[in-house]
Amino acid sequence: FSGTVPSKIGFLKSLKSLHMTNNTFTGTIPDAMGSLLSLKDLRLDENLFHGTVPRSIARLTSLEILHLSRNHFKDNFDFLCDIFNTSKK
């Protein structure tokens, strides 16, 4: 698959798992991704995403698995480490 991820993805409120690995998705991760509060597994690795990871991802407190590698992010992921360390205690 290719193209950008539409912001309407945020309407999938009951989604528990989203695997978009090894495609050619481009653009940035939509801020609306942070509305998927039931999400436990998010795999966006091996795409062509760029820019920064939206801070809205920090709202995904049910998240157990997050794969973002092999993209073109300019981000420092320290904010995600802090979230996982404090929310899983």
C-alpha positions in Angstrom: 0.0 0.0 0.0 1.1 3.6 -0.5 0.0 7.1 0.0 -0.8 9.1 3.1 -2.7 8.0 6.2 -6.0 10.0 6.3 -6.8 11.8 9.5 -10.2 10.0 9.5 -8.3 7.1 11.0 -9.0 8.7 14.3 -12.7 7.7 13.9 -11.8 4.0 14.5 -12.2 4.3 18.2 -12.6 0.6 19.0 -9.5 -0.4 17.0 -7.2 -2.6 19.0 -4.4 -3.4 16.5 -3.1 -1.6 13.5 -0.4 -3.2 11.4 0.9 -1.1 8.5 4.4 -2.5 8.3 6.5 -2.7 5.1 4.5 -0.5 2.8 5.3 2.8 1.1 3.1 5.1 3.2 4.4 8.7 3.0 3.9 12.0 4.8 3.4 12.3 8.5 1.5 10.3 11.0 -1.8 12.1 11.5 -2.3 13.7 14.9 -5.7 11.9 14.9 -3.8 8.6 15.6 -3.8 9.7 19.2 -7.6 9.3 19.3 -7.3 5.5 19.0 -7.5 5.0 22.8 -8.3 1.3 22.6 -5.1 0.6 20.5 -2.8 -2.0 22.0 -0.6 -2.7 19.0 0.6 -0.1 16.5 3.1 -1.1 13.8 4.1 1.6 11.4 7.7 0.4 10.7 9.3 0.1 7.3 7.5 2.9 5.5 8.4 6.3 4.2 7.0 8.4 7.0 8.8 11.6 7.8 8.7 14.6 10.2 7.9 14.1 13.8 5.8 11.6 15.7 2.8 13.4 16.9 2.7 13.9 20.7 -0.9 12.8 20.6 0.5 9.2 20.6 1.2 9.8 24.3 -2.6 9.5 24.9 -2.5 5.9 23.9 -2.1 4.5 27.4 -3.4 1.0 26.4 -0.5 0.7 23.9 1.7 -2.3 24.5 3.5 -2.6 21.2 4.8 0.3 19.1 7.0 -0.2 16.1 8.3 3.0 14.3 11.7 1.9 13.0 12.9 2.2 9.4 11.1 5.5 8.6 12.5 9.0 8.1 11.6 10.6 11.4 13.5 13.6 12.7 12.3 12.9 16.2 13.7 12.1 19.5 11.5 9.3 21.0 12.4 10.0 24.6 8.9 11.3 25.3 7.6 7.8 24.4 10.0 6.1 26.8 8.8 8.2 29.7 5.2 7.4 28.8 5.7 3.7 28.6 7.7 3.6 31.8 5.1 5.5 33.9 1.9 4.1 32.4 2.8 0.4 32.7 3.7 0.4 36.4 
